[in-house]
Amino acid sequence: MRRLWVLGFVFLLSLGANGGGCSNPNGGGVTQYGTIVGRVLDATNNRPLSNVLVSVGSVYTAYSDPAGAFTLSNIPIGHQEVTGSAAGYERNSIPATVHDNQTTNAGYLRLMPLTGGPTAPPPPTPTPTPGIATPVPAITPTPSGSTAP
């Protein structure tokens, strides 16, 4: 009996030395991730909706900002369903294909109010444009001889 107890104790110690049986916390899981961005709109008037819970499955979640924009980070690569839900609106989903280390624009996630009504046509999908360069302030001398921005 004592020998069995010692053998069990040694086994438990060996598991602890190996991180509890799993030396890689991501072992067996997905190791390739991407990001999904998009906007949430009211389907009847195309106005942005804020504080909408946007999710991929039940693990990856975010809330839309006042402009309706959302960002879901560390999403496993492959075909995903992006779902939006908010009080007073029907839940809706759109597909998105996530690529490794890339940002996928899911476009518009349009939610229909529970009160119904006619829907507005979806707005055209925006094309990103390069931003304007940020000006660098010139350093000008001050009367005391030091420089100030």
C-alpha positions in Angstrom: 0.0 0.0 0.0 2.8 2.4 0.9 4.5 1.6 -2.4 1.3 2.6 -4.3 1.0 5.8 -2.4 4.7 6.8 -3.2 4.2 6.0 -6.8 1.0 8.2 -7.0 2.9 11.0 -5.2 5.8 10.8 -7.7 3.2 10.9 -10.6 1.6 14.0 -9.2 4.9 15.7 -8.8 5.9 14.9 -12.4 2.6 16.5 -13.6 3.3 19.7 -11.6 6.8 19.9 -13.1 5.3 19.8 -16.6 2.9 22.7 -16.0 0.0 20.6 -14.9 0.2 18.2 -17.8 0.3 20.8 -20.5 3.6 22.6 -21.2 2.0 24.8 -23.9 -1.0 26.8 -22.8 -2.2 27.0 -26.4 -1.5 23.3 -27.0 -4.2 21.6 -29.0 -5.8 24.9 -29.8 -5.7 27.3 -32.7 -2.4 29.1 -33.1 -3.4 31.4 -36.0 -5.5 34.5 -35.4 -6.8 37.6 -37.2 -9.0 40.6 -36.5 -12.5 41.5 -37.6 -13.7 45.1 -37.9 -17.0 46.5 -39.1 -19.9 48.7 -38.2 -23.4 48.1 -36.7 -26.3 50.0 -38.3 -30.0 50.3 -37.7 -31.5 48.6 -40.7 -34.4 51.1 -41.1 -32.4 54.3 -41.3 -28.7 53.2 -41.6 -27.8 55.1 -38.4 -25.0 53.7 -36.3 -25.9 51.8 -33.2 -23.7 52.0 -30.1 -23.2 49.5 -27.3 -24.3 46.6 -29.4 -22.8 43.3 -28.3 -20.9 41.9 -31.2 -19.5 38.4 -31.0 -18.0 35.4 -32.7 -19.2 32.4 -30.8 -19.5 33.0 -27.1 -15.8 33.6 -26.3 -14.9 36.5 -28.6 -16.9 39.6 -27.8 -16.8 43.4 -28.2 -19.2 46.4 -28.0 -19.8 48.9 -30.8 -18.7 52.5 -30.2 -20.8 55.6 -30.7 -20.1 55.5 -34.5 -21.2 51.8 -34.6 -17.7 50.6 -35.1 -16.4 47.4 -33.6 -13.1 45.4 -33.5 -12.9 41.7 -32.6 -9.3 40.7 -31.9 -7.6 37.3 -31.7 -10.3 35.5 -33.8 -9.3 32.0 -35.0 -8.7 31.9 -38.8 -11.4 30.5 -41.1 -15.0 31.2 -41.8 -16.8 32.9 -38.8 -20.2 34.2 -38.1 -20.3 37.7 -36.6 -23.4 38.3 -34.5 -24.8 41.5 -33.2 -27.5 41.8 -30.5 -29.0 44.8 -28.7 -32.0 45.5 -26.6 -35.0 46.5 -28.8 -33.4 44.9 -31.9 -33.5 41.5 -33.6 -30.3 39.5 -33.5 -28.5 39.3 -36.8 -25.3 37.6 -38.2 -23.0 38.2 -41.1 -20.2 35.9 -42.4 -16.5 36.8 -42.3 -13.4 35.0 -43.4 -10.5 35.5 -41.1 -6.9 35.3 -42.3 -3.8 34.8 -40.2 -2.4 38.2 -38.9 -4.8 40.2 -41.1 -7.7 42.5 -40.5 -11.0 41.4 -42.1 -13.6 44.1 -42.8 -16.9 42.4 -42.2 -18.8 45.5 -43.6 -22.1 46.4 -42.1 -24.0 44.4 -39.5 -27.6 45.7 -39.8 -30.0 45.1 -37.0 -33.8 45.4 -37.4 -35.8 47.1 -34.6 -38.3 44.8 -33.0 -41.0 47.3 -34.0 -40.4 46.5 -37.6 -40.8 48.9 -40.5 -39.3 49.4 -43.9 -35.6 48.9 -44.3 -33.3 51.4 -46.0 -31.0 50.2 -48.7 -27.6 49.4 -47.3 -24.9 52.1 -47.8 -22.0 51.4 -50.1 -19.1 49.6 -48.5 -16.5 52.2 -47.7 -13.0 52.0 -49.3 -10.2 52.9 -47.0 -8.3 56.0 -48.0 -4.8 57.0 -46.9 -4.8 59.4 -44.0 -3.4 62.9 -44.1 0.1 63.2 -42.8 0.3 64.7 -39.3 2.2 68.0 -39.4 5.3 68.1 -37.2 5.5 71.3 -35.1 8.5 73.5 -35.8 10.9 74.3 -33.0 11.2 78.0 -32.5 13.7 79.8 -30.3 12.3 81.6 -27.2 13.6 84.9 -26.0 15.7 83.2 -23.3 17.6 81.2 -25.9 16.0 77.8 -25.2 13.9 76.1 -27.8 10.2 75.3 -27.4 7.9 73.3 -29.6 
